[in-house]
Each structure stands twice: as C-alpha cells, then as structure tokens.
Amino acid sequence: MSRLLPTFRVVALLEGLSYILLLFIATPIKYLGDDPQYVKMLGMPHGILFMAYVVIAVLISSDMKWSTRTLWIVLIASIIPFGTFYIDKKYLKKSHAK
C-alpha cells in the first residue's frame, strides 16, 4: 500500500466536494444571480486540488498496482461530478483497510 494513499483519499474527498460546490452552487449563483464572487472564491482551491489529485493518482498508481485502464478511470472520475467519491469507495477504501 502506498504511503500517499491516506493523503490521496483526503485530496479526492476535498476535490470532489469543491467540484460539486463550484458546479451546483457557485456557477448557478454566478449566472442566475449575476454574482461571480463564489466562483472566484472556489475556483483556485478547486484547481489546486484537481492538480494534486492527478499528480498523486499518477504517483500511487504503481504502488497500488493499477492497470493503465484503472489509472484512466481514476483520472477521468475527477472530471465527473461525484466521481471521486465513487473512486474512493471502489478503489481506495478497500486498499486502505488492509
């Protein structure tokens, strides 16, 4: 098991949460309420979390013995709403329990 796995799980949770807040709360407020402050407030942290998610996923993929296909699934999940939560349940939680 990778030493970065607990860190990756936290980053995945925060990245998924920031994406949902950005997509379903901040963006509608920006366009329906003509108030871009929430997008500005959430955009940078989400971007940093997204980059951290991708980098850590690539770093731990060999330790986790992920196939190339699994790594692509993990990476693509970061651009799908609620995708990182699925990845945590399907690929990370079982590995963390060992």
C-alpha positions as CSV (number, residue, x, y, z in Angstrom):
1,M,0.0,0.0,0.0
2,S,1.2,3.5,-0.9
3,R,2.2,5.9,1.9
4,L,0.4,8.6,-0.1
5,L,-3.0,6.7,0.0
6,P,-4.4,8.5,3.1
7,T,-3.4,11.8,1.6
8,F,-4.9,10.9,-1.7
9,R,-8.2,9.9,-0.1
10,V,-8.4,13.3,1.6
11,V,-7.5,15.2,-1.6
12,A,-10.1,13.1,-3.5
13,L,-12.8,14.0,-1.0
14,L,-11.9,17.7,-1.0
15,E,-11.6,17.8,-4.8
16,G,-15.0,16.2,-5.2
17,L,-16.6,18.4,-2.7
18,S,-15.1,21.6,-4.2
19,Y,-16.2,20.5,-7.7
20,I,-19.8,19.9,-6.5
21,L,-19.9,23.3,-4.8
22,L,-18.4,25.0,-7.8
23,L,-20.7,23.3,-10.3
24,F,-24.0,23.2,-8.4
25,I,-23.8,26.3,-6.2
26,A,-21.2,28.8,-7.3
27,T,-21.9,28.6,-11.1
28,P,-25.7,29.0,-10.8
29,I,-25.2,31.9,-8.5
30,K,-22.8,33.5,-11.0
31,Y,-25.2,33.2,-13.9
32,L,-28.6,33.4,-12.3
33,G,-27.7,35.9,-9.6
34,D,-25.1,37.8,-11.5
35,D,-22.6,37.3,-8.6
36,P,-19.3,35.8,-9.6
37,Q,-17.7,36.1,-6.1
38,Y,-18.3,32.4,-5.2
39,V,-16.7,31.1,-8.4
40,K,-13.7,33.3,-7.8
41,M,-13.6,32.1,-4.2
42,L,-13.8,28.3,-5.0
43,G,-12.1,28.3,-8.4
44,M,-8.4,28.5,-7.2
45,P,-8.7,25.9,-4.4
46,H,-10.6,23.5,-6.7
47,G,-7.9,23.9,-9.4
48,I,-5.1,23.2,-6.9
49,L,-7.0,20.2,-5.5
50,F,-7.6,18.9,-9.1
51,M,-3.9,19.2,-9.9
52,A,-2.9,17.5,-6.6
53,Y,-5.5,14.7,-7.3
54,V,-4.0,14.0,-10.8
55,V,-0.4,14.1,-9.6
56,I,-0.9,11.9,-6.6
57,A,-3.0,9.4,-8.6
58,V,-0.1,9.0,-11.1
59,L,2.4,8.7,-8.2
60,I,0.5,6.0,-6.4
61,S,-0.7,4.0,-9.4
62,S,2.3,1.7,-9.5
63,D,2.3,1.1,-5.7
64,M,-1.4,0.3,-5.9
65,K,-0.7,-2.0,-8.9
66,W,-3.3,-0.3,-11.0
67,S,-3.5,-1.2,-14.6
68,T,-3.4,1.6,-17.2
69,R,-7.1,1.3,-17.6
70,T,-7.7,1.7,-13.8
71,L,-5.5,4.8,-13.7
72,W,-7.5,6.3,-16.6
73,I,-10.8,5.5,-14.7
74,V,-9.4,7.2,-11.6
75,L,-8.3,10.3,-13.6
76,I,-11.5,10.6,-15.6
77,A,-13.5,10.4,-12.4
78,S,-12.1,13.7,-11.4
79,I,-14.0,15.5,-14.1
80,I,-17.3,13.7,-13.4
81,P,-19.5,15.1,-10.6
82,F,-19.4,12.7,-7.6
83,G,-16.7,10.7,-9.5
84,T,-14.1,11.0,-6.8
85,F,-16.5,9.6,-4.2
86,Y,-17.0,6.5,-6.4
87,I,-13.3,6.1,-6.8
88,D,-12.8,6.2,-3.0
89,K,-15.4,3.6,-2.4
90,K,-14.4,1.3,-5.3
91,Y,-10.6,1.5,-5.4
92,L,-9.3,3.3,-2.3
93,K,-11.3,2.2,0.7
94,K,-10.6,-1.5,0.3
95,S,-6.9,-0.8,-0.1
96,H,-6.8,1.5,3.0
97,A,-8.4,-1.2,5.2
98,K,-5.5,-3.7,4.6
